[in-house]
């Protein structure tokens, strides 16, 4: 469904699928046979039949298609007068609000099943604007710093709720870590993209981890939107620096952390130049049950058949 609806991390599929859809339409227009069938994920097998993938898609309202229904739909699709048909099991009330939170979708907004959910989400998202942050900036002008942070905190919570599939902003505690709310590396990028579109501010892919709670992220957004760097609270290892002349970009520090005990750029270069070995036993300070994690049987699900790595 990536070529029809668009899905996170599926740009390659989207372009390839859109090409095939167009090829089918061109052949039909020329009087030749062709049918392009847009599929959602299948249950009981297939590329999406993995626990993590299934959980992510289900959270977003995309349900696995039962094989019996899929085969029936296949038989019907090849006899369709239309060259392109979509077959997917989608819960539009969950899918539509998150999908349209920062940009309109005429396709989804035309579906009766999704229209009400889209309108509710649109009424809320229009308060923040879509794409350039101008509506947000207008709201923030004239407010006190505390009031500005409250507005931006609502934006962060609203966007996080949409990405994570929560009922609404009230379900996202301001002081709770994003990791505890269910944010992983994929949803972190999704949330970054949603916030960037809602505020018009380009954000780093790691922004959710750099500012790990909604309230800290709201303060960072305030600094980015209004240029209030002097009042912003520093977060992370870099806490200050000097601006030389009118140069707007100043490097005040550089840090890195890599396997092999590397804690600075010099250590990384030393590890590489000496051909050092950064592989070692699983770390014992991360709360992992190392006894249950390791199993030499590679076929056993939920375990690792190696007990070393680069951490």
C-alpha positions as CSV (number, residue, x, y, z in Angstrom):
1,X,0.0,0.0,0.0
2,X,3.0,2.3,0.1
3,X,2.6,3.5,-3.5
4,X,-1.0,4.4,-2.9
5,X,-1.1,5.7,0.7
6,X,2.6,6.2,1.5
7,X,4.2,4.5,4.5
8,X,7.2,5.4,6.6
9,X,10.5,3.9,5.4
10,X,9.0,2.5,2.2
11,X,10.1,5.1,-0.4
12,X,11.6,2.4,-2.6
13,X,8.5,0.3,-2.6
14,X,6.3,3.4,-3.2
15,X,8.2,4.4,-6.4
16,X,8.3,0.8,-7.7
17,X,4.6,0.2,-7.0
18,X,3.5,3.6,-8.5
19,X,5.4,2.6,-11.7
20,X,3.6,-0.7,-11.9
21,X,0.2,1.0,-11.2
22,X,0.9,3.4,-14.1
23,X,2.0,0.6,-16.4
24,X,-1.2,-1.2,-15.8
25,X,-3.2,1.9,-16.5
26,X,-1.3,2.5,-19.7
27,X,-1.8,-1.0,-20.9
28,X,-5.5,-0.8,-20.2
29,X,-5.7,2.4,-22.1
30,X,-4.1,0.7,-25.1
31,X,-6.6,-2.2,-24.9
32,X,-4.2,-4.6,-23.4
33,X,-4.7,-6.8,-20.3
34,X,-3.2,-5.6,-17.0
35,X,-4.2,-5.4,-13.3
36,X,-2.1,-3.9,-10.6
37,X,-3.2,-5.1,-7.1
38,X,-2.2,-3.0,-4.1
39,X,-1.8,-5.3,-1.1
40,X,-1.8,-4.6,2.6
41,X,0.2,-6.9,4.9
42,X,-0.8,-10.6,5.0
43,X,-1.3,-12.7,8.1
44,X,0.2,-16.2,8.5
45,X,3.3,-15.6,6.4
46,X,4.9,-12.9,4.2
47,X,7.3,-10.0,4.8
48,X,5.1,-8.4,7.4
49,X,4.5,-11.5,9.5
50,X,7.0,-10.6,12.2
51,X,6.0,-9.7,15.7
52,X,7.7,-6.2,15.7
53,X,6.3,-5.3,12.2
54,X,2.9,-6.6,13.1
55,X,2.8,-4.5,16.3
56,X,3.9,-1.3,14.6
57,X,1.3,-1.7,11.8
58,X,-1.5,-2.8,14.1
59,X,-0.8,0.3,16.3
60,X,-1.3,2.5,13.2
61,X,-4.6,0.8,12.3
62,X,-3.2,-1.5,9.5
63,X,-4.4,-5.0,10.2
64,X,-3.0,-8.2,8.7
65,X,-5.1,-9.5,5.8
66,X,-6.5,-13.0,6.4
67,X,-5.3,-15.3,3.6
68,X,-8.8,-16.7,2.7
69,X,-10.1,-13.1,2.2
70,X,-7.0,-12.2,0.3
71,X,-7.4,-15.1,-2.2
72,X,-11.0,-14.2,-2.6
73,X,-10.1,-10.6,-3.3
74,X,-7.5,-11.7,-5.8
75,X,-10.1,-13.6,-7.9
76,X,-12.4,-10.6,-7.8
77,X,-9.6,-8.1,-8.6
78,X,-8.5,-9.7,-11.9
79,X,-12.1,-9.3,-13.2
80,X,-12.3,-5.6,-12.2
81,X,-12.8,-3.0,-14.9
82,X,-10.4,-0.8,-13.1
83,X,-6.7,-1.4,-13.7
84,X,-5.6,-0.6,-10.2
85,X,-7.3,-1.9,-7.0
86,X,-6.3,-1.8,-3.3
87,X,-6.9,-4.7,-1.0
88,X,-6.1,-4.0,2.7
89,X,-7.6,-4.3,6.1
90,X,-7.4,-0.9,7.6
91,X,-9.0,0.6,10.7
92,X,-9.5,4.1,9.3
93,X,-10.4,5.6,12.7
94,X,-6.9,4.8,13.9
95,X,-5.0,5.2,10.7
96,X,-6.4,8.4,9.3
97,X,-5.8,10.9,12.2
98,X,-2.1,10.0,12.5
99,X,-1.6,9.9,8.7
100,X,-3.1,13.3,8.1
101,X,-1.8,15.0,11.3
102,X,0.7,17.3,9.4
103,X,-0.5,17.2,5.8
104,X,-3.8,16.8,4.0
105,X,-4.7,13.6,2.1
106,X,-7.5,14.1,-0.5
107,X,-7.6,10.4,-1.0
108,X,-8.2,9.5,2.7
109,X,-10.4,12.5,3.3
110,X,-12.7,11.3,0.5
111,X,-13.4,8.0,2.3
112,X,-16.6,8.0,4.3
113,X,-15.0,5.6,6.9
114,X,-12.2,8.0,7.5
115,X,-13.8,11.4,7.1
116,X,-15.0,12.0,10.6
117,X,-11.7,11.0,12.2
118,X,-9.8,13.2,9.7
119,X,-12.0,16.2,10.5
120,X,-11.4,15.8,14.2
121,X,-7.7,15.5,13.7
122,X,-7.7,18.4,11.2
123,X,-9.5,20.7,13.6
124,X,-6.7,20.2,16.2
125,X,-3.8,20.2,13.7
126,X,-4.9,23.5,12.1
127,X,-4.2,25.2,15.4
128,X,-0.5,24.4,14.8
129,X,-0.4,25.0,11.0
130,X,1.0,22.7,8.4
131,X,4.5,22.9,7.1
132,X,6.0,26.3,7.9
133,X,5.3,27.0,11.6
134,X,3.7,30.4,10.8
135,X,0.5,29.6,12.7
136,X,2.5,28.5,15.7
137,X,4.8,31.5,15.7
138,X,1.7,33.8,15.6
139,X,0.3,32.0,18.6
140,X,3.5,32.4,20.6
141,X,4.1,36.1,19.9
142,X,3.1,38.1,23.0
143,X,3.0,35.1,25.4
144,X,5.2,34.7,28.4
145,X,8.0,32.1,28.2
146,X,6.0,29.8,30.4
147,X,2.9,30.2,28.2
148,X,4.9,29.5,25.1
149,X,6.3,26.3,26.6
150,X,2.7,25.2,27.4
151,X,1.6,25.7,23.8
152,X,4.6,23.8,22.4
153,X,4.2,21.1,25.0
154,X,0.6,20.6,23.7
155,X,2.0,20.3,20.1
156,X,4.6,17.7,21.2
157,X,2.1,15.7,23.1
158,X,-0.5,15.9,20.2
159,X,2.1,14.7,17.7
160,X,3.4,12.0,19.9
161,X,-0.1,10.7,20.5
162,X,-0.7,10.6,16.7
163,X,2.5,8.7,16.0
164,X,2.1,6.3,18.8
165,X,-1.6,5.6,18.4
166,X,-2.6,7.1,21.7
167,X,-6.2,8.3,22.3
168,X,-5.0,12.0,22.5
169,X,-2.5,14.4,23.9
170,X,-3.8,13.8,27.5
171,X,-2.5,10.3,27.2
172,X,1.0,11.5,26.8
173,X,2.5,12.6,30.2
174,X,4.7,15.7,30.0
175,X,7.5,14.4,32.2
176,X,7.6,10.8,31.0
177,X,10.4,9.6,28.8
178,X,9.6,8.9,25.2
179,X,11.2,5.5,25.5
180,X,8.7,4.6,28.2
181,X,5.9,5.8,26.0
182,X,6.9,3.3,23.4
183,X,9.2,5.3,21.1
184,X,11.8,3.2,19.3
185,X,14.3,4.1,16.6
186,X,11.6,4.0,13.9
187,X,8.9,5.9,15.7
188,X,11.5,8.4,16.8
189,X,12.1,9.3,13.2
190,X,8.4,9.4,12.5
191,X,7.8,11.8,15.4
192,X,10.7,14.0,14.3
193,X,9.2,14.2,10.9
194,X,5.7,15.0,12.3
195,X,7.1,17.7,14.6
196,X,9.2,19.2,11.8
197,X,6.2,19.5,9.5
198,X,4.0,20.9,12.3
199,X,6.5,23.5,13.4
200,X,8.4,24.3,10.1
201,X,11.7,23.6,12.0
202,X,14.2,21.2,10.7
203,X,15.1,18.7,13.4
204,X,17.8,16.1,13.9
205,X,16.8,12.5,13.6
206,X,17.9,12.0,17.2
207,X,16.0,14.9,18.6
208,X,13.6,12.7,20.6
209,X,16.6,11.0,22.3
210,X,18.5,14.3,22.8
211,X,15.5,15.8,24.5
212,X,13.9,12.7,26.0
213,X,10.7,14.0,27.5
214,X,7.9,16.0,26.0
215,X,8.6,19.0,28.3
216,X,12.3,19.1,27.4
217,X,11.5,18.8,23.7
218,X,9.0,21.6,24.0
219,X,11.7,23.9,25.4
220,X,14.0,23.0,22.6
221,X,11.3,23.8,20.0
222,X,10.7,27.1,21.7
223,X,14.4,27.9,21.3
224,X,14.4,26.9,17.6
225,X,11.2,28.7,16.8
226,X,11.9,32.0,18.6
227,X,15.7,32.1,18.8
228,X,15.6,32.2,22.6
229,X,18.9,30.4,23.0
230,X,19.9,32.5,26.0
231,X,17.0,31.3,28.1
232,X,16.9,27.7,26.9
233,X,18.1,25.1,29.3
234,X,21.1,23.2,27.9
235,X,20.6,19.4,27.6
236,X,23.4,16.9,27.0
237,X,27.1,17.1,27.2
238,X,27.6,20.5,25.5
239,X,26.7,23.3,27.8
240,X,28.3,26.4,26.4
241,X,30.7,28.1,24.0
242,X,31.8,31.4,22.6
243,X,30.5,33.1,19.4
244,X,33.3,34.7,17.4
245,X,32.3,37.9,15.5
246,X,29.0,37.4,13.7
247,X,29.6,33.7,12.7
248,X,26.2,32.0,13.3
249,X,27.8,28.5,13.4
250,X,30.3,27.7,16.1
251,X,31.5,24.2,17.1
252,X,31.7,24.3,20.9
253,X,32.5,20.6,21.4
254,X,32.5,17.2,19.8
255,X,31.9,13.9,21.5
256,X,31.4,10.3,20.4
257,X,30.9,7.0,22.0
258,X,31.7,3.7,20.2
259,X,32.4,0.1,21.1
260,X,35.9,-0.6,22.4
261,X,35.8,2.0,25.1
262,X,35.9,4.9,22.7
263,X,34.9,8.2,24.4
264,X,36.3,10.9,22.0
265,X,37.4,11.3,18.4
266,X,41.0,10.6,19.2
267,X,40.0,7.3,20.7
268,X,38.0,6.4,17.6
269,X,41.0,7.2,15.4
270,X,43.3,5.2,17.6
271,X,41.0,2.2,17.5
272,X,40.7,2.3,13.6
273,X,44.4,3.0,13.0
274,X,45.6,0.2,15.3
275,X,43.0,-2.3,13.9
276,X,41.6,-2.8,17.4
277,X,39.0,-5.4,18.3
278,X,35.8,-3.8,19.7
279,X,33.9,-7.0,20.1
280,X,33.3,-8.2,23.6
281,X,30.8,-10.0,25.9
282,X,27.2,-8.7,26.3
283,X,27.2,-5.8,28.8
284,X,25.9,-6.7,32.3
285,X,24.6,-3.2,33.2
286,X,21.6,-2.9,30.8
287,X,19.1,-4.9,32.7
288,X,19.2,-7.8,30.3
289,X,18.6,-11.4,31.4
290,X,21.8,-12.7,29.9
291,X,21.1,-16.3,30.9
292,X,17.8,-16.3,29.0
293,X,19.0,-14.2,26.1
294,X,21.8,-16.5,24.9
295,X,21.0,-19.8,23.2
296,X,23.3,-21.5,20.7
297,X,20.3,-22.8,18.8
298,X,19.9,-20.3,16.0
299,X,16.3,-21.4,15.3
300,X,15.0,-20.5,18.7
301,X,12.9,-17.3,18.6
302,X,13.5,-14.5,21.0
303,X,17.2,-15.4,21.7
304,X,20.6,-14.6,20.4
305,X,22.9,-17.5,19.2
306,X,26.0,-15.4,19.8
307,X,27.0,-14.0,23.2
308,X,29.4,-11.3,22.0
309,X,29.0,-8.1,20.1
310,X,30.3,-4.5,19.7
311,X,28.5,-2.4,22.3
